[in-house]
Amino acid sequence: MPSTADIRQTYQKFELLESSAAADPYEQFDRWFQQALHSEVPEPTAMTLATADTQARPSARTVLLKGYDHQGFVFFTNYESRKGQELEANPQASLLFFWEPLERQVRIEGRVSRILETESDAYYDSRPLGSRIGAWASPQSRPINHDDLADRVRELTLQLGDHPERPPFWGGFRLRAERVEFWQGRPSRLHDRLVYTPAGDGTWTITRIAP
């Protein structure tokens, strides 16, 4: 078996140049995301969400992107979960997409806030029934017995019927980007890295940083 230190991958499929980059990070993200959707990326919406508590202790987990536009990037969770509580206490977070077949990463940092309740209602109503029941049944991030969870699902399925309302403790967050980095793998670890930061007048400054 090879040593972990000897495992390497050569990146050489694409390059990222300032001359071809979009003027703002949301357009650039959309370009790359559309390519990820139509490539061999198995979970293009999967992203690592990093949060920190009030003592600056970080935690990270994978969540799914459920929407994006020039207002930010949206995901959903139980507001009483660990990530929900950390975001309420310290509303700064980071997102990371890694699209390995395209040899690309996107890092997004910014401030997080809850989306409108009407937006959360609309998304909740679009979910499969099992997922809607699951949102009620799961006390996310808290200890629970496997059989107890199954019992809760059965009970709530009978109690709530086919059209449950959204739990008040469940909904969406939006991260408004303050820094976005696009990373394109390149040979010899000389990767392309372009960072977008607000210029203060509605435009963005693009800076190349060293790999």
N, C-alpha and C positions, 0 to 999 in steps of 0.2 A: 504494500500500500504506500502511495506517495505521502511524503510529509505535508502537513497542512501548509507549511511555509512555501512549498514548491508548487502549489496549485495556482495556476495563472491563466488568464484569458487575454487574448489579443483583440483589441478593439480597433476596427478599421472600416466600418461600413459607411459612415457619414462624417461630415465636418460641419461646424457651426461658425459662420462668419458674420461679422457686424453688417456687412453689405447685404446679406440676405435675411437678416433677422427683422421681425416685425417691430414697429415703433413702440408698441406697448406690450406688457407681459401677458395680458389676457388673450390678445390675438395670437401671440407666439404659442401660448399654451394650447389654444384651440387647434392650431396647425399640427402640433405634435400629438395632441390627443386624438384627433381624427385619424392620423397615421397609425396610432396604437390600436384604435378600434378596428382598422382594416388590415392589421398585420397578425403575427402569431403571438401577440401578447395575451397570455391566458386570462388575466384579470386586470384589464386596463383601468378600471375605476378603483382598484385597491391602492390605498395610500397609508403610510405610517403617520399617525397623529402623535406628536410629542407634546406633553403638557408638563407643568411643574406645580407643586403645591406652594404654600406660603413660606415654607422653609427652603425653597429653591431645589427641592428634591425632584428630579425628573422621572417621568414614566412614559412609555411609548406602547402603542398597539396599532394593529391594522384595522382601519375602518373603510367604508366605501363612499366614494364621491357620488353625491346625488344631484348635483347641479352646479353650474358655474356661469358667471357673466361678469360684467365690469364692476359689479358690486361685491364679488367675492366667491368663495368656494363653500358649498353647503354639504353638511353631513348630519346624520341623525343619531340620537342616543337617548338613554334614560338619564334625565337630568340629575337623578340621585346616585348615579354610578360614580366610580372613582374619577373618571375623566370629567363627568359632568360637574362634580363638586370642585375639582381643581380649576376648571374653566370659570366657574362662578367666582372663586376666590382670587384667581390670578388669570385674567382673560387675555393672556398672550400664549400663542401656540405656534407650532411649526408642522408643516405637511411635507411628506416626501413620497414622490412617485419614482419607482424604479422599473423601467420598461426594458428588461434585459435583452429581448430579441432585437431591439433597436439601439442597444448600447447607450441608453439615455437615462438621466435622472432629472427631476424637477424638484427644487427645494423652495418652499413658500413659507414666509414668516409674516406674522401680523397679529392684529387684535381680533378677538372673537366676541361675538354677541349672539343672543338668541334671535332667530328669525321670527316673523310675525306668526301669531297663533293660527291665522287663516292659512298660511303657507304650510305649517305643520299639519293642520287638519287635512289639507288637500293631498299631501304626500301619504299620510297615514291611511286615508281612504283608498288610495291606489294600491296598497300592499295586499298580498294574498291573505286570506282570512287567518290562516295559521300564524302568520307573522303578526297580525293585529292582536290575536289572542295572546301570543307569546310576549308582546310588549306589556300586557297587563300581568301576566303570570310571573315574569322574572324579576326578582328584586336584585337587579344587576349589581355585581361586585360584592354582594354579601353572601355569607355562608348559607348553603342550602343542601338538603338531602335530595339525592337523585329521584327517589320515589315520591317525595313531597312535591317536587316540581311537576312531575307527571300528573299527580293528583290535582294540583292547582290548575293545570291546563284543562283537564277533563271537567272540573267544576265550573271554570269560567266559560268553557265552550257552551255548556248548557245554560249558564246564567246570562251571558251576553248576547247569544244568538248570532245571526249572520251579519249584523250591522253594528258592531260595537263602536262607541265613541272613542276618540283618542284619549289615552290616559293623561291626566294633567301633569304627570311627572315625566312625560316623554315628548320629545320634539327635536327641532333642528337648531343647529348652530351655523353661523356664517363667519368664515375667516376672511377679513378684508386685507389684501396683500399690502405689505409695506416693504418687502424685499423678496425678489424672486430670482432664483438662479437656475439657468438651463445648462446642463452638463452633458456634453457629447463625448463619448469615449473615443480616444485616438491612440495610434500606435506609440509604443515606448512610454506609455503613461503621460504623454504630453496632451492631456485632454483639453478640449475647448470648454471654457466656463464663462458665460455671459451673465452678468448680474444687473437686474433692473431695480432702480430705486426712484422714488418720486422726486421730480424736479421742483415741485412747489407751485407750478402753474398749470396743473392738469396733464403735464407731459411726464415722460420718464427719461432718466439718464441710464445709458447702457455702458457698463464698464467690463472690460475683460480682466479677469484675475488669473493668476498663475495656477497651474494644476498642482 
